[in-house]
Amino acid sequence: MKKRLSMIMPVFNSKSIGKAIDSIKKTDEIELLVIDGGSEKETIGLIDKYSDRIDYYISEKDKGIYDAMNKGIANSKGEWIFTLASDDQLLCDPLAIIDKYENENSDLICGSLLAKNFANRYFVIHSNNELERLDMECSICHPSTFFKKRAYDRWGVYDLEYQCAADHELFLRFYRNKVSFLIIPELI
């Protein structure tokens, strides 16, 4: 059965995965894919507690977070794809965001994120609508971006050659191939 949204959760030895899963609204329109990189027993036990909420689960050694995301994309059934790290929390209703902003041209819907610094102070990071900045920096907030699956199908997934910047390379590749970015004023 096709879903509207696939939520991919890469995980490796996370103690906060329960909070991440709890932040996702349970609905038939959303599938949750947990891609574990071979965590220790404590994390596996936490994941097992949420087995009724997880639609797809795999635990095996991988090549890092981008490899995990690629596995999730390959196994997703949703029209839209969103990655939620196991130590993050969703602050919105993702289906409401998609309903509000999707149109036939939208391939990426990019919002803002709430982060915490080392002094435990919160601040907001916005995706920048000046897309030409992607040539110099990753100006899109990857943790607050919804991807249309067709964009991955046409232009590819995360390049594992970029161990710490595959998201930036992906955004740049999408931008150079005229993929449609929609920057929204929403906290994701």
HUTA-V243720 format. One record per backbone hydrogen bond with DSSP energy under -1.0 kcal/mol. NH is the residue of the N-H (numbers start at 0). CO is the residue of the C=O. E is the energy in kcal/mol with one decimal. If there is no record, write none. Layout:
NH;CO;E + NH;CO;E
//
This chain:
2;76;-1.2 + 3;28;-1.3 + 4;28;-2.1 + 5;79;-2.7 + 6;30;-3.3 + 7;81;-3.0 + 8;32;-3.3 + 10;34;-2.3 + 19;15;-1.6 + 20;16;-2.7 + 21;17;-2.7 + 22;18;-1.2 + 23;20;-1.7 + 29;26;-1.2 + 30;4;-2.5 + 32;6;-3.1 + 33;55;-2.7 + 34;8;-2.1 + 35;57;-3.0 + 36;10;-2.5 + 43;39;-2.0 + 44;40;-2.7 + 45;41;-1.7 + 46;42;-2.6 + 47;43;-2.5 + 48;44;-1.3 + 49;46;-1.6 + 50;47;-1.5 + 52;49;-2.2 + 54;31;-2.1 + 55;31;-1.8 + 57;33;-1.8 + 59;35;-2.3 + 67;63;-2.1 + 68;64;-2.5 + 69;65;-2.3 + 70;66;-2.2 + 71;67;-2.2 + 72;68;-2.7 + 73;69;-2.5 + 74;70;-1.3 + 75;72;-1.1 + 78;2;-1.5 + 79;3;-2.0 + 80;146;-3.0 + 81;5;-2.6 + 83;7;-2.6 + 85;9;-1.2 + 87;84;-2.0 + 90;187;-1.2 + 96;92;-1.8 + 97;93;-2.4 + 98;94;-2.8 + 99;95;-2.2 + 100;96;-2.2 + 101;97;-2.7 + 105;102;-1.1 + 106;179;-1.7 + 107;179;-2.0 + 108;145;-2.4 + 109;181;-3.1 + 110;143;-2.9 + 111;185;-3.1 + 112;124;-2.5 + 114;122;-3.2 + 116;120;-2.6 + 119;116;-2.0 + 122;114;-2.3 + 124;112;-2.8 + 127;138;-3.0 + 130;128;-1.5 + 132;129;-2.2 + 133;130;-2.1 + 134;131;-1.5 + 135;132;-2.2 + 136;132;-2.5 + 138;136;-1.5 + 141;139;-1.1 + 143;140;-1.7 + 144;141;-1.5 + 145;108;-2.9 + 146;80;-3.0 + 147;106;-3.4 + 148;78;-2.8 + 150;147;-1.8 + 152;148;-2.4 + 153;149;-2.1 + 154;150;-2.8 + 155;151;-2.2 + 161;158;-1.9 + 162;160;-1.0 + 168;164;-2.4 + 169;165;-2.2 + 170;166;-2.7 + 171;167;-2.6 + 172;168;-2.6 + 173;169;-2.8 + 174;170;-2.9 + 175;171;-2.7 + 176;172;-1.2 + 177;174;-1.7 + 178;173;-2.6 + 181;107;-2.2 + 183;109;-2.9 + 187;111;-2.8
//
